[in-house]
Amino acid sequence: MIVNADLHIHSCFSRATSRNMVVENIAPQARFKGLQVVGTGDALHPGWRKMIAEGTRYLGDGVYQRGDCSFIITAEVEDSRRVHHMLILPSLEAAEEIAERMIQGTPSDGRPRVRLDGAGIIDLVHEYDGLAGPSHAFTPWTSMYKSYDSYMDCYGVKPDFLELGLSADTDMADKIAELEDIPFLTNSDAHSPWPHRLGREFNQLEMDDVSFTSLKRCILKKRITANYGLDPRLGKYHMTACTRCHRIYEPEEALGMNMKCPCGGKIKKGVDYRIYELSSWDEPRHPPHRPPYVHLMPLAEIIAMKHGKGVKTKFVQGIWQGLVDEFGTEIDVLLNAPLDGIASIDGEVAAAVRAFRDGSLIVIPGGGGRYGEIRFPAETLDAYFSR
């Protein structure tokens, strides 16, 4: 069976996270999005474990269900070097025991900082039959490749997976030789339950059934059939760029200028620069097991962009709801719905969805603290040439 899964989110117990991130909100929004499996996130926090236990029905083999949404126990921790790690665990009981051994006292945050390093974390998780790997592995902060040049320096062993994060895709990561044999995950890292956050990145998995055992086998056997996520060029630190004038530089050029822009600003190293430093090849070499990576954007953001409205306005939400009511889920609208059917509800949105599907979007990359921008094919390119 093919399952859509977002395995990295946060709860209301994490800093800078919506108080709406509770089970009774996440489950129905996952259904609207088109996700069948959602990672709980924050499972090392006792308050969140209590809410999961009380707000779901346990089906066995690590699955906690509410409505049509199946939750798998996951967590994120920050290690002694401020590197973030994602954990996939077989049960709430395992999460409780790991928390007791990993954390001193009651954690104040859903994503706790622990005294263990990466090797200690993965060893402990493996004791409980869980999986572990680096979260958002390439970001300029709190990532494995921010602190290390190799996963062996971090873990001492091969991690079970690598989470690409919003800042990278497989074309970037597959320039690094040591990652050839590692499955990649794409997850939202959502801090609110609404569908323009939840599932903004997700994995399409070939699972025998919905269970922890099947999920673990799927990841370790590399049965990921597709990764879906944002175009990493939209990230505000994707390219190496000046933090003052936002001029974009090639890594070699920035290095030759000692990371100082003629305008007087500082050139900020982007994810592209870090990939450049780690790369074994100039072009990606995708191993046979690597699935396609499909660039998507949340449907509400597409509607908002085409109509010049806010994502949460009644206008945008009304169009979004009409499309989801007609075609079943947001993912179905983005990937499967006939374009003429979408056009019967909103022609502008149909044109945008077509541009995503056929790859004709024009992306103006972000960098230096400024987000990237999207131009649809009929729009002017003046913004690109003025930068």
PABA-803505 format. One record per residue (C-alpha): residue number from 1; x, y, z. Coordinates in Angstrom, 1 decimal, decimal comma, padded with zeros to 4 digits, always signed. Layout:
REM residues N
ATOM | NUM | X | Y | Z
...
REM end
This chain:
REM residues 387
ATOM | 1 | +000,0 | +000,0 | +000,0
ATOM | 2 | +001,1 | +003,6 | -000,8
ATOM | 3 | +001,0 | +005,9 | +002,2
ATOM | 4 | +001,6 | +009,7 | +002,5
ATOM | 5 | +003,5 | +010,4 | +005,7
ATOM | 6 | +004,8 | +013,5 | +007,5
ATOM | 7 | +007,1 | +012,2 | +010,3
ATOM | 8 | +008,5 | +015,4 | +011,8
ATOM | 9 | +006,2 | +017,9 | +013,5
ATOM | 10 | +006,1 | +019,6 | +016,9
ATOM | 11 | +003,4 | +019,8 | +019,6
ATOM | 12 | +002,1 | +022,7 | +021,7
ATOM | 13 | +004,9 | +022,0 | +024,2
ATOM | 14 | +007,7 | +023,1 | +021,8
ATOM | 15 | +008,9 | +026,7 | +021,8
ATOM | 16 | +007,5 | +029,0 | +019,0
ATOM | 17 | +004,7 | +026,4 | +018,3
ATOM | 18 | +001,0 | +027,1 | +018,0
ATOM | 19 | -001,1 | +026,1 | +021,0
ATOM | 20 | -003,4 | +024,6 | +018,4
ATOM | 21 | -000,8 | +021,8 | +017,9
ATOM | 22 | -002,9 | +019,2 | +019,7
ATOM | 23 | -004,1 | +015,8 | +018,6
ATOM | 24 | -007,7 | +016,9 | +018,0
ATOM | 25 | -006,6 | +019,5 | +015,5
ATOM | 26 | -003,8 | +017,7 | +013,9
ATOM | 27 | -005,8 | +014,6 | +012,9
ATOM | 28 | -008,6 | +016,3 | +010,9
ATOM | 29 | -006,1 | +018,6 | +009,2
ATOM | 30 | -004,0 | +015,6 | +008,2
ATOM | 31 | -007,1 | +014,2 | +006,5
ATOM | 32 | -007,7 | +017,4 | +004,6
ATOM | 33 | -004,1 | +017,5 | +003,5
ATOM | 34 | -004,1 | +013,8 | +002,4
ATOM | 35 | -001,7 | +012,4 | +005,0
ATOM | 36 | -002,4 | +008,9 | +006,3
ATOM | 37 | +000,5 | +008,8 | +008,8
ATOM | 38 | +001,8 | +011,6 | +011,0
ATOM | 39 | +004,7 | +011,5 | +013,4
ATOM | 40 | +003,7 | +012,8 | +016,8
ATOM | 41 | +006,9 | +014,8 | +017,4
ATOM | 42 | +007,9 | +015,7 | +021,0
ATOM | 43 | +007,3 | +012,2 | +022,4
ATOM | 44 | +009,9 | +012,7 | +025,1
ATOM | 45 | +007,7 | +015,3 | +026,8
ATOM | 46 | +005,5 | +013,8 | +029,5
ATOM | 47 | +002,6 | +016,2 | +028,9
ATOM | 48 | +002,5 | +015,4 | +025,2
ATOM | 49 | +002,6 | +011,7 | +025,8
ATOM | 50 | -000,3 | +012,1 | +028,2
ATOM | 51 | -002,3 | +014,0 | +025,5
ATOM | 52 | -001,5 | +011,3 | +022,9
ATOM | 53 | -002,5 | +008,5 | +025,2
ATOM | 54 | -005,8 | +010,2 | +026,1
ATOM | 55 | -006,6 | +011,6 | +022,6
ATOM | 56 | -006,0 | +008,5 | +020,5
ATOM | 57 | -006,9 | +004,8 | +020,3
ATOM | 58 | -004,0 | +002,4 | +020,4
ATOM | 59 | -004,2 | -000,1 | +017,5
ATOM | 60 | -001,0 | -002,0 | +018,3
ATOM | 61 | +002,5 | -002,2 | +016,8
ATOM | 62 | +003,2 | +001,5 | +017,5
ATOM | 63 | +000,0 | +003,0 | +015,9
ATOM | 64 | -002,1 | +005,5 | +017,7
ATOM | 65 | -005,2 | +006,5 | +015,8
ATOM | 66 | -007,6 | +009,4 | +015,9
ATOM | 67 | -010,2 | +009,5 | +013,1
ATOM | 68 | -008,5 | +008,7 | +009,8
ATOM | 69 | -005,1 | +009,7 | +011,0
ATOM | 70 | -002,5 | +007,2 | +012,3
ATOM | 71 | +000,2 | +008,6 | +014,6
ATOM | 72 | +003,6 | +007,0 | +014,9
ATOM | 73 | +005,7 | +008,0 | +017,9
ATOM | 74 | +008,5 | +010,4 | +016,9
ATOM | 75 | +010,7 | +013,1 | +018,6
ATOM | 76 | +013,5 | +015,5 | +018,0
ATOM | 77 | +016,3 | +016,2 | +020,4
ATOM | 78 | +019,3 | +018,7 | +020,5
ATOM | 79 | +022,5 | +017,0 | +021,5
ATOM | 80 | +025,5 | +018,4 | +023,4
ATOM | 81 | +026,9 | +020,1 | +020,3
ATOM | 82 | +023,5 | +021,7 | +019,5
ATOM | 83 | +022,9 | +019,2 | +016,6
ATOM | 84 | +019,3 | +018,2 | +016,1
ATOM | 85 | +018,3 | +014,5 | +015,7
ATOM | 86 | +015,0 | +012,9 | +014,7
ATOM | 87 | +013,8 | +009,7 | +016,4
ATOM | 88 | +011,2 | +007,2 | +015,3
ATOM | 89 | +010,1 | +005,0 | +018,2
ATOM | 90 | +008,0 | +001,9 | +018,6
ATOM | 91 | +005,7 | +003,0 | +021,4
ATOM | 92 | +004,9 | +005,6 | +024,0
ATOM | 93 | +006,4 | +003,3 | +026,6
ATOM | 94 | +009,7 | +003,3 | +024,7
ATOM | 95 | +009,6 | +007,0 | +024,5
ATOM | 96 | +009,1 | +007,3 | +028,2
ATOM | 97 | +012,0 | +005,0 | +029,1
ATOM | 98 | +014,3 | +006,8 | +026,6
ATOM | 99 | +013,3 | +010,1 | +028,1
ATOM | 100 | +014,2 | +008,9 | +031,6
ATOM | 101 | +017,6 | +007,8 | +030,5
ATOM | 102 | +018,3 | +010,8 | +028,2
ATOM | 103 | +016,9 | +013,7 | +030,1
ATOM | 104 | +017,5 | +014,9 | +033,7
ATOM | 105 | +014,3 | +016,1 | +035,2
ATOM | 106 | +011,2 | +017,2 | +033,4
ATOM | 107 | +012,0 | +018,8 | +030,0
ATOM | 108 | +010,8 | +022,4 | +029,6
ATOM | 109 | +010,6 | +022,1 | +025,9
ATOM | 110 | +009,1 | +019,5 | +023,6
ATOM | 111 | +012,4 | +019,4 | +021,7
ATOM | 112 | +014,8 | +018,9 | +024,7
ATOM | 113 | +018,5 | +019,5 | +024,8
ATOM | 114 | +020,3 | +016,4 | +026,1
ATOM | 115 | +023,9 | +015,8 | +027,3
ATOM | 116 | +024,5 | +012,9 | +024,9
ATOM | 117 | +026,3 | +013,3 | +021,6
ATOM | 118 | +025,0 | +011,8 | +018,3
ATOM | 119 | +026,7 | +008,4 | +018,9
ATOM | 120 | +025,1 | +008,1 | +022,4
ATOM | 121 | +021,7 | +009,1 | +021,0
ATOM | 122 | +021,6 | +006,6 | +018,2
ATOM | 123 | +023,0 | +003,8 | +020,4
ATOM | 124 | +020,2 | +004,4 | +023,0
ATOM | 125 | +017,5 | +004,6 | +020,4
ATOM | 126 | +018,7 | +001,3 | +018,8
ATOM | 127 | +018,4 | -000,4 | +022,2
ATOM | 128 | +014,7 | +000,2 | +021,9
ATOM | 129 | +014,4 | -001,0 | +018,3
ATOM | 130 | +013,9 | +002,6 | +017,1
ATOM | 131 | +015,4 | +004,6 | +014,2
ATOM | 132 | +017,5 | +007,8 | +014,4
ATOM | 133 | +019,1 | +010,2 | +011,9
ATOM | 134 | +019,9 | +013,9 | +011,5
ATOM | 135 | +017,1 | +016,5 | +011,3
ATOM | 136 | +017,3 | +019,1 | +008,5
ATOM | 137 | +020,8 | +018,0 | +007,9
ATOM | 138 | +022,1 | +021,0 | +005,9
ATOM | 139 | +020,7 | +024,1 | +007,6
ATOM | 140 | +023,1 | +026,8 | +008,8
ATOM | 141 | +022,1 | +026,2 | +012,4
ATOM | 142 | +021,7 | +023,1 | +014,6
ATOM | 143 | +022,3 | +020,6 | +011,8
ATOM | 144 | +024,7 | +017,7 | +011,4
ATOM | 145 | +026,6 | +019,2 | +008,5
ATOM | 146 | +026,9 | +022,5 | +010,3
ATOM | 147 | +029,0 | +020,8 | +012,9
ATOM | 148 | +030,6 | +017,8 | +011,1
ATOM | 149 | +032,0 | +017,0 | +007,7
ATOM | 150 | +030,8 | +013,4 | +007,9
ATOM | 151 | +028,0 | +011,4 | +009,5
ATOM | 152 | +030,7 | +009,1 | +010,9
ATOM | 153 | +032,1 | +012,0 | +012,9
ATOM | 154 | +028,7 | +012,6 | +014,4
ATOM | 155 | +027,3 | +009,0 | +014,9
ATOM | 156 | +030,3 | +006,6 | +014,5
ATOM | 157 | +027,9 | +004,5 | +012,4
ATOM | 158 | +025,7 | +005,0 | +009,4
ATOM | 159 | +022,4 | +006,7 | +010,5
ATOM | 160 | +019,1 | +005,0 | +009,6
ATOM | 161 | +018,0 | +007,9 | +007,4
ATOM | 162 | +018,8 | +011,6 | +006,7
ATOM | 163 | +016,1 | +014,3 | +006,8
ATOM | 164 | +016,8 | +016,7 | +003,9
ATOM | 165 | +014,9 | +019,6 | +005,5
ATOM | 166 | +013,3 | +022,6 | +003,8
ATOM | 167 | +016,7 | +023,8 | +002,6
ATOM | 168 | +017,8 | +020,9 | +000,4
ATOM | 169 | +016,5 | +018,3 | -002,1
ATOM | 170 | +018,0 | +015,2 | -003,6
ATOM | 171 | +019,7 | +017,0 | -006,4
ATOM | 172 | +021,8 | +018,8 | -003,8
ATOM | 173 | +022,3 | +015,9 | -001,4
ATOM | 174 | +023,3 | +013,4 | -004,0
ATOM | 175 | +026,4 | +015,3 | -004,8
ATOM | 176 | +027,8 | +013,8 | -001,5
ATOM | 177 | +029,3 | +010,4 | -001,9
ATOM | 178 | +028,8 | +009,2 | +001,7
ATOM | 179 | +025,0 | +009,6 | +001,3
ATOM | 180 | +024,6 | +007,2 | -001,6
ATOM | 181 | +023,3 | +004,3 | +000,6
ATOM | 182 | +021,2 | +006,4 | +003,0
ATOM | 183 | +017,4 | +006,9 | +002,5
ATOM | 184 | +016,2 | +010,5 | +002,5
ATOM | 185 | +013,1 | +011,7 | +004,3
ATOM | 186 | +011,2 | +014,9 | +003,7
ATOM | 187 | +009,0 | +016,3 | +006,5
ATOM | 188 | +007,3 | +019,5 | +007,4
ATOM | 189 | +008,8 | +020,3 | +010,8
ATOM | 190 | +005,3 | +021,9 | +011,3
ATOM | 191 | +004,7 | +024,3 | +014,2
ATOM | 192 | +001,0 | +024,7 | +013,4
ATOM | 193 | -001,6 | +022,2 | +012,3
ATOM | 194 | -003,0 | +024,0 | +009,2
ATOM | 195 | -002,4 | +022,4 | +005,8
ATOM | 196 | -000,1 | +025,2 | +004,6
ATOM | 197 | +002,3 | +024,0 | +007,3
ATOM | 198 | +001,4 | +020,4 | +008,1
ATOM | 199 | +002,6 | +018,2 | +005,2
ATOM | 200 | +004,2 | +021,0 | +003,3
ATOM | 201 | +006,9 | +018,3 | +002,9
ATOM | 202 | +006,0 | +014,6 | +003,1
ATOM | 203 | +007,1 | +011,2 | +002,0
ATOM | 204 | +005,3 | +008,7 | -000,2
ATOM | 205 | +006,0 | +005,2 | +001,3
ATOM | 206 | +005,4 | +001,7 | +000,1
ATOM | 207 | +004,3 | -000,1 | +003,3
ATOM | 208 | +002,9 | -003,5 | +004,0
ATOM | 209 | +000,4 | -002,0 | +006,4
ATOM | 210 | +000,2 | +000,9 | +008,7
ATOM | 211 | +002,4 | -000,1 | +011,7
ATOM | 212 | +005,8 | +000,8 | +013,2
ATOM | 213 | +007,3 | -002,5 | +012,0
ATOM | 214 | +006,2 | -001,8 | +008,5
ATOM | 215 | +007,5 | +001,8 | +008,6
ATOM | 216 | +010,8 | +000,7 | +009,9
ATOM | 217 | +011,2 | -001,9 | +007,3
ATOM | 218 | +010,1 | +000,6 | +004,6
ATOM | 219 | +012,8 | +003,1 | +005,6
ATOM | 220 | +015,6 | +000,5 | +006,1
ATOM | 221 | +014,7 | -001,3 | +002,8
ATOM | 222 | +014,6 | +002,1 | +001,0
ATOM | 223 | +011,0 | +001,7 | -000,1
ATOM | 224 | +010,3 | +005,4 | -000,3
ATOM | 225 | +008,6 | +005,9 | -003,6
ATOM | 226 | +008,7 | +009,8 | -003,7
ATOM | 227 | +009,8 | +012,8 | -001,7
ATOM | 228 | +007,7 | +015,9 | -001,9
ATOM | 229 | +008,8 | +019,3 | -000,7
ATOM | 230 | +009,4 | +023,0 | -001,3
ATOM | 231 | +011,9 | +024,1 | -003,9
ATOM | 232 | +014,9 | +024,7 | -001,6
ATOM | 233 | +015,8 | +027,8 | -003,6
ATOM | 234 | +012,9 | +029,6 | -001,8
ATOM | 235 | +014,8 | +029,4 | +001,5
ATOM | 236 | +016,2 | +032,6 | +002,9
ATOM | 237 | +019,6 | +031,1 | +003,4
ATOM | 238 | +019,7 | +028,8 | +000,4
ATOM | 239 | +022,2 | +030,8 | -001,6
ATOM | 240 | +025,3 | +032,5 | -000,4
ATOM | 241 | +024,4 | +036,2 | -000,4
ATOM | 242 | +025,0 | +039,6 | +001,2
ATOM | 243 | +022,9 | +040,2 | +004,3
ATOM | 244 | +022,6 | +043,9 | +003,4
ATOM | 245 | +022,0 | +044,2 | -000,4
ATOM | 246 | +021,1 | +040,5 | -000,9
ATOM | 247 | +023,4 | +040,1 | -003,9
ATOM | 248 | +023,9 | +036,4 | -004,6
ATOM | 249 | +027,5 | +035,1 | -004,9
ATOM | 250 | +028,9 | +031,8 | -006,1
ATOM | 251 | +030,8 | +030,1 | -003,3
ATOM | 252 | +034,2 | +030,5 | -004,9
ATOM | 253 | +033,6 | +034,2 | -005,5
ATOM | 254 | +032,4 | +034,8 | -002,0
ATOM | 255 | +035,5 | +033,0 | -000,6
ATOM | 256 | +037,8 | +035,1 | -002,8
ATOM | 257 | +036,2 | +038,2 | -001,4
ATOM | 258 | +036,7 | +037,1 | +002,2
ATOM | 259 | +032,9 | +037,0 | +002,7
ATOM | 260 | +032,7 | +040,8 | +002,5
ATOM | 261 | +030,4 | +042,5 | -000,1
ATOM | 262 | +031,5 | +045,8 | -001,7
ATOM | 263 | +028,4 | +047,4 | -000,3
ATOM | 264 | +029,9 | +046,9 | +003,2
ATOM | 265 | +027,6 | +044,0 | +004,1
ATOM | 266 | +028,6 | +040,5 | +005,3
ATOM | 267 | +028,2 | +037,6 | +002,9
ATOM | 268 | +026,3 | +034,8 | +004,6
ATOM | 269 | +027,3 | +031,3 | +003,8
ATOM | 270 | +024,2 | +029,5 | +002,3
ATOM | 271 | +023,3 | +025,9 | +002,1
ATOM | 272 | +024,6 | +025,9 | -001,5
ATOM | 273 | +028,0 | +026,8 | -000,1
ATOM | 274 | +027,9 | +024,0 | +002,4
ATOM | 275 | +026,9 | +021,5 | -000,3
ATOM | 276 | +029,8 | +022,8 | -002,4
ATOM | 277 | +032,2 | +022,2 | +000,5
ATOM | 278 | +031,0 | +018,6 | +001,0
ATOM | 279 | +030,4 | +017,6 | -002,6
ATOM | 280 | +032,2 | +014,7 | -004,2
ATOM | 281 | +030,9 | +015,6 | -007,7
ATOM | 282 | +029,7 | +018,7 | -009,6
ATOM | 283 | +026,5 | +017,0 | -010,6
ATOM | 284 | +024,2 | +014,8 | -008,6
ATOM | 285 | +024,6 | +011,0 | -008,9
ATOM | 286 | +021,3 | +009,5 | -007,9
ATOM | 287 | +021,7 | +005,8 | -006,7
ATOM | 288 | +019,1 | +003,3 | -008,1
ATOM | 289 | +017,1 | +003,3 | -004,9
ATOM | 290 | +016,6 | +007,1 | -004,9
ATOM | 291 | +013,0 | +008,1 | -005,6
ATOM | 292 | +012,0 | +011,2 | -007,5
ATOM | 293 | +011,9 | +014,5 | -005,6
ATOM | 294 | +008,8 | +016,6 | -006,5
ATOM | 295 | +008,7 | +020,3 | -005,8
ATOM | 296 | +005,4 | +021,4 | -004,3
ATOM | 297 | +004,0 | +024,4 | -002,5
ATOM | 298 | +001,0 | +024,4 | -000,1
ATOM | 299 | -002,2 | +025,0 | -002,0
ATOM | 300 | -003,3 | +027,9 | +000,2
ATOM | 301 | +000,0 | +029,7 | -000,5
ATOM | 302 | -000,5 | +029,2 | -004,3
ATOM | 303 | -004,0 | +030,7 | -004,0
ATOM | 304 | -002,8 | +033,6 | -001,9
ATOM | 305 | +000,1 | +034,3 | -004,3
ATOM | 306 | -002,1 | +034,2 | -007,4
ATOM | 307 | -004,7 | +036,5 | -005,9
ATOM | 308 | -002,5 | +038,8 | -003,8
ATOM | 309 | -004,3 | +037,8 | -000,6
ATOM | 310 | -003,3 | +036,5 | +002,8
ATOM | 311 | -003,1 | +032,8 | +003,4
ATOM | 312 | -005,6 | +032,9 | +006,2
ATOM | 313 | -008,1 | +035,3 | +004,6
ATOM | 314 | -011,7 | +034,1 | +004,1
ATOM | 315 | -011,2 | +034,6 | +000,3
ATOM | 316 | -008,2 | +032,2 | +000,1
ATOM | 317 | -009,7 | +029,7 | +002,6
ATOM | 318 | -012,9 | +029,7 | +000,7
ATOM | 319 | -011,2 | +028,7 | -002,6
ATOM | 320 | -009,0 | +026,2 | -000,8
ATOM | 321 | -012,1 | +024,5 | +000,9
ATOM | 322 | -014,0 | +024,4 | -002,5
ATOM | 323 | -011,1 | +022,6 | -004,1
ATOM | 324 | -010,6 | +020,2 | -001,3
ATOM | 325 | -014,3 | +019,5 | -001,1
ATOM | 326 | -014,4 | +018,8 | -004,9
ATOM | 327 | -011,3 | +016,6 | -005,1
ATOM | 328 | -010,9 | +015,0 | -001,7
ATOM | 329 | -007,6 | +016,3 | -000,3
ATOM | 330 | -005,0 | +019,0 | -000,9
ATOM | 331 | -002,5 | +016,5 | -002,1
ATOM | 332 | -005,0 | +015,2 | -004,7
ATOM | 333 | -005,6 | +018,8 | -005,9
ATOM | 334 | -001,9 | +019,4 | -006,3
ATOM | 335 | -001,0 | +016,1 | -007,9
ATOM | 336 | -004,0 | +014,3 | -009,4
ATOM | 337 | -007,0 | +016,6 | -010,0
ATOM | 338 | -007,7 | +017,3 | -013,7
ATOM | 339 | -006,7 | +020,9 | -014,6
ATOM | 340 | -010,0 | +021,7 | -016,3
ATOM | 341 | -011,7 | +020,6 | -013,1
ATOM | 342 | -009,5 | +023,0 | -011,0
ATOM | 343 | -010,1 | +025,7 | -013,6
ATOM | 344 | -013,9 | +025,4 | -013,2
ATOM | 345 | -013,3 | +026,6 | -009,6
ATOM | 346 | -010,4 | +029,0 | -010,2
ATOM | 347 | -008,6 | +029,4 | -013,4
ATOM | 348 | -005,6 | +031,3 | -011,8
ATOM | 349 | -005,0 | +028,4 | -009,5
ATOM | 350 | -005,3 | +025,9 | -012,3
ATOM | 351 | -002,5 | +027,7 | -014,2
ATOM | 352 | -000,3 | +027,7 | -011,1
ATOM | 353 | -000,8 | +024,0 | -010,5
ATOM | 354 | +000,0 | +023,3 | -014,1
ATOM | 355 | +003,3 | +025,3 | -013,8
ATOM | 356 | +004,2 | +023,2 | -010,8
ATOM | 357 | +003,4 | +020,0 | -012,5
ATOM | 358 | +005,3 | +020,7 | -015,7
ATOM | 359 | +008,3 | +022,4 | -014,1
ATOM | 360 | +007,8 | +025,8 | -015,8
ATOM | 361 | +008,0 | +027,9 | -012,7
ATOM | 362 | +010,6 | +030,6 | -012,5
ATOM | 363 | +012,3 | +030,7 | -009,1
ATOM | 364 | +014,3 | +033,7 | -007,9
ATOM | 365 | +016,6 | +032,2 | -005,3
ATOM | 366 | +016,7 | +033,5 | -001,7
ATOM | 367 | +019,8 | +034,2 | +000,3
ATOM | 368 | +021,3 | +036,5 | +002,9
ATOM | 369 | +018,1 | +036,5 | +005,0
ATOM | 370 | +015,7 | +037,1 | +002,2
ATOM | 371 | +013,3 | +034,4 | +001,0
ATOM | 372 | +013,2 | +033,4 | -002,6
ATOM | 373 | +010,4 | +034,3 | -004,9
ATOM | 374 | +008,2 | +032,5 | -007,5
ATOM | 375 | +007,3 | +033,9 | -010,9
ATOM | 376 | +004,8 | +032,1 | -013,0
ATOM | 377 | +005,7 | +031,8 | -016,7
ATOM | 378 | +003,5 | +034,6 | -017,9
ATOM | 379 | +004,9 | +037,0 | -015,4
ATOM | 380 | +007,8 | +039,4 | -016,0
ATOM | 381 | +011,5 | +038,4 | -015,5
ATOM | 382 | +012,5 | +041,9 | -014,6
ATOM | 383 | +012,8 | +041,1 | -010,9
ATOM | 384 | +015,4 | +038,4 | -011,7
ATOM | 385 | +017,6 | +040,6 | -013,9
ATOM | 386 | +017,4 | +043,5 | -011,4
ATOM | 387 | +019,1 | +041,4 | -008,6
REM end
